[in-house]
Amino acid sequence: MNRFVRHFKPLLRSYGKRWIQNDALSVSVKRGPVKAKHWEPWKSPWTWILAIIPPFTFGLGTWQVQRLQWKNDLVRQAEDQLEKQPIVLPAYIDTSNLPPYRRVVTQGIWMHAYSLLLGPRKYESFNGYHLFTPLARSSPTLPNASTVWVNRGFISDTVAASMDKNPERLSIMANPGGDTVQVTGMVAPSFVPSMFTPDNKTDTGEWIWADLTALVERAGGAAENVQPVLIETTFEGDSGEASHLIGAGKPVGRYPAVIFRNQHASYAITWYSLSLGTALLLYRLVRKQPPSTFGRLR
């Protein structure tokens, strides 16, 4: 018996291995011919969303180019006004013919009681405010002349605190005498507040931005012959002279230069780049090879 088993044992082992291999192959995955599926990218809503982005961003880029041209034209017009000789303001000012940045000269008496502090503002390394005071221009040589508002310039927070931030006292300190003064400056451009600009609290004397309509009413309005004209005094000295004036409590006007925030070129580049990038993504998506099967069960 043992001799019989020893004789057939190798044969049984060989048949057993062959049976196990055939059974495993019967359920294994064999590579079959590749079967391509029909690729239809336009059935996906994401493809349509991606297709909208390139023309939309291209249009925004073109709009920014137009805005850039418009802003450059404004800068050139303003610079032309600054290059002209100052004009003497007449008794009644035709505001329709008085463009922003036009250099002007006028004279009158400060109305200290209506002064106000607008800010906070910054001048180089100093923190502080801008001192606004109406200028009564009526005089024997210019009867019935209108009153205008003047941004007299920057005063430091330290000087303002020394006077308890009282605009009238600061105005008097800046010009102790009640004599007629001559003001040289330029017509201030109108300020359009954004949705993020805080409101002025005129009842508590907190002025954040130059609301010309409110300024006119503060000085008496049309009944007191106040016109909606704001003049900014100019200063062309150096930093040392400016620091000396600020320390002495004297307002320092703005430098006569055109200051415009102009980032339309960078915006245009951003939108055009986004348009090109999404167009390439869309091309690759539409030209994408369809997925295929790698095998099937047998």
ZAMARGU-4260 file (C-alpha; in steps of 0.2 Angstrom, whole numbers, plus 5000, padded with zeros to 4 digits):
<rodrens>
0) 5000/5000/5000 | 5014/5012/5005 | 5023/5008/4989 | 5007/5012/4979 | 5005/5029/4987
5) 5023/5033/4984 | 5021/5028/4966 | 5006/5039/4962 | 5010/5054/4974 | 5020/5064/4962
10) 5006/5061/4948 | 4992/5067/4960 | 5003/5083/4965 | 5005/5087/4947 | 4987/5086/4943
15) 4982/5096/4958 | 4993/5111/4954 | 4986/5111/4936 | 4968/5111/4943 | 4971/5125/4954
20) 4979/5136/4940 | 4965/5132/4928 | 4952/5137/4942 | 4961/5153/4946 | 4962/5158/4927
25) 4944/5155/4925 | 4939/5170/4936 | 4955/5181/4932 | 4954/5197/4922 | 4961/5195/4905
30) 4966/5209/4894 | 4954/5211/4880 | 4953/5222/4865 | 4952/5241/4870 | 4934/5247/4868
35) 4933/5266/4866 | 4918/5275/4873 | 4910/5290/4864 | 4916/5306/4872 | 4903/5320/4874
40) 4910/5334/4884 | 4896/5346/4880 | 4884/5336/4890 | 4892/5342/4906 | 4886/5358/4913
45) 4904/5362/4919 | 4910/5362/4901 | 4897/5376/4897 | 4902/5386/4913 | 4920/5385/4907
50) 4916/5390/4890 | 4908/5406/4896 | 4923/5412/4906 | 4935/5416/4892 | 4924/5428/4882
55) 4918/5436/4898 | 4935/5439/4905 | 4941/5445/4888 | 4927/5458/4888 | 4932/5464/4906
60) 4950/5466/4900 | 4944/5476/4885 | 4934/5487/4897 | 4949/5490/4908 | 4959/5495/4892
65) 4945/5508/4888 | 4946/5514/4907 | 4964/5516/4905 | 4963/5527/4890 | 4949/5537/4899
70) 4960/5539/4915 | 4975/5544/4905 | 4965/5558/4896 | 4960/5564/4913 | 4978/5565/4919
75) 4983/5575/4904 | 4969/5587/4906 | 4973/5590/4924 | 4991/5592/4920 | 4987/5605/4907
80) 4977/5615/4920 | 4992/5615/4932 | 5003/5621/4919 | 4993/5637/4916 | 4995/5653/4925
85) 4984/5656/4940 | 4968/5665/4937 | 4960/5678/4949 | 4943/5672/4954 | 4929/5684/4950
90) 4916/5690/4962 | 4904/5677/4956 | 4912/5661/4950 | 4905/5651/4935 | 4908/5634/4942
95) 4904/5626/4925 | 4920/5634/4918 | 4931/5631/4932 | 4939/5613/4930 | 4947/5603/4943
100) 4966/5607/4946 | 4964/5624/4939 | 4976/5636/4948 | 4968/5651/4956 | 4971/5666/4966
105) 4959/5675/4977 | 4958/5685/4993 | 4947/5688/5008 | 4945/5686/5027 | 4945/5669/5036
110) 4928/5665/5044 | 4936/5656/5059 | 4920/5651/5068 | 4915/5639/5054 | 4932/5630/5053
115) 4933/5611/5054 | 4945/5597/5055 | 4944/5584/5042 | 4953/5567/5045 | 4962/5558/5051
120) 4976/5562/5037 | 4994/5559/5035 | 5008/5570/5029 | 5025/5561/5027 | 5028/5554/5045
125) 5015/5565/5054 | 4998/5561/5059 | 4985/5574/5059 | 4970/5583/5050 | 4966/5595/5036
130) 4960/5612/5042 | 4945/5618/5032 | 4940/5637/5033 | 4928/5647/5023 | 4935/5663/5015
135) 4923/5678/5014 | 4929/5687/4998 | 4917/5702/4998 | 4927/5718/5000 | 4926/5736/4994
140) 4936/5731/4979 | 4926/5716/4975 | 4908/5719/4982 | 4896/5705/4983 | 4909/5692/4980
145) 4904/5675/4985 | 4912/5665/5000 | 4921/5649/4995 | 4929/5635/5006 | 4947/5632/5007
150) 4957/5617/5012 | 4971/5626/5021 | 4982/5611/5023 | 4989/5599/5035 | 4991/5601/5054
155) 4998/5588/5065 | 4989/5579/5078 | 5000/5585/5092 | 4996/5603/5087 | 4977/5599/5086
160) 4978/5591/5103 | 4986/5606/5111 | 4971/5616/5106 | 4959/5603/5112 | 4956/5599/5093
165) 4946/5615/5092 | 4945/5621/5074 | 4941/5639/5078 | 4956/5641/5089 | 4967/5631/5077
170) 4962/5643/5063 | 4965/5658/5073 | 4982/5652/5078 | 4987/5648/5060 | 4982/5666/5055
175) 4981/5677/5071 | 4976/5693/5062 | 4959/5697/5055 | 4967/5706/5040 | 4963/5701/5022
180) 4974/5686/5016 | 4978/5681/4999 | 4976/5662/4995 | 4985/5653/4981 | 4980/5636/4976
185) 4970/5625/4964 | 4952/5620/4962 | 4950/5603/4972 | 4943/5589/4962 | 4926/5582/4968
190) 4927/5567/4979 | 4914/5553/4976 | 4913/5542/4991 | 4912/5523/4989 | 4901/5511/4998
195) 4915/5509/5011 | 4917/5527/5015 | 4911/5531/5032 | 4897/5545/5034 | 4902/5562/5041
200) 4895/5565/5058 | 4893/5584/5056 | 4883/5586/5072 | 4898/5580/5082 | 4911/5588/5071
205) 4918/5572/5064 | 4922/5575/5045 | 4929/5561/5036 | 4928/5567/5018 | 4924/5584/5010
210) 4906/5584/5007 | 4905/5600/4997 | 4886/5602/4999 | 4887/5600/5018 | 4901/5612/5018
215) 4891/5625/5009 | 4876/5623/5021 | 4888/5624/5036 | 4894/5642/5031 | 4876/5648/5027
220) 4872/5641/5010 | 4865/5652/4996 | 4857/5664/5008 | 4875/5670/5013 | 4881/5669/4996
225) 4892/5654/4998 | 4896/5645/4982 | 4901/5626/4980 | 4919/5629/4977 | 4933/5621/4986
230) 4951/5627/4984 | 4966/5618/4990 | 4981/5628/4995 | 4997/5622/4987 | 5015/5621/4995
235) 5031/5619/4984 | 5044/5619/4998 | 5055/5605/5004 | 5052/5592/5018 | 5062/5603/5030
240) 5052/5618/5028 | 5036/5608/5029 | 5042/5600/5045 | 5045/5618/5052 | 5028/5624/5047
245) 5019/5609/5055 | 5029/5611/5071 | 5024/5629/5072 | 5006/5625/5069 | 5004/5632/5052
250) 4994/5622/5039 | 5004/5614/5025 | 4996/5613/5008 | 4997/5599/4995 | 5010/5598/4982
255) 5003/5604/4965 | 5003/5588/4956 | 4990/5576/4949 | 4987/5561/4959 | 4976/5548/4951
260) 4974/5530/4956 | 4977/5521/4940 | 4979/5502/4940 | 4968/5498/4925 | 4983/5492/4915
265) 4987/5478/4928 | 4968/5474/4929 | 4968/5472/4910 | 4983/5460/4910 | 4975/5450/4924
270) 4958/5448/4914 | 4967/5444/4898 | 4978/5431/4906 | 4963/5423/4914 | 4954/5423/4898
275) 4969/5414/4889 | 4971/5402/4903 | 4953/5396/4903 | 4952/5395/4884 | 4967/5383/4885
280) 4958/5373/4898 | 4943/5372/4888 | 4952/5367/4872 | 4961/5353/4882 | 4944/5347/4889
285) 4935/5346/4872 | 4950/5338/4864 | 4952/5325/4878 | 4954/5307/4873 | 4939/5296/4878
290) 4942/5284/4892 | 4944/5266/4887 | 4942/5249/4896 | 4957/5239/4900 | 4950/5222/4901
295) 4934/5211/4905 | 4930/5197/4915 | 4930/5179/4908
</rodrens>
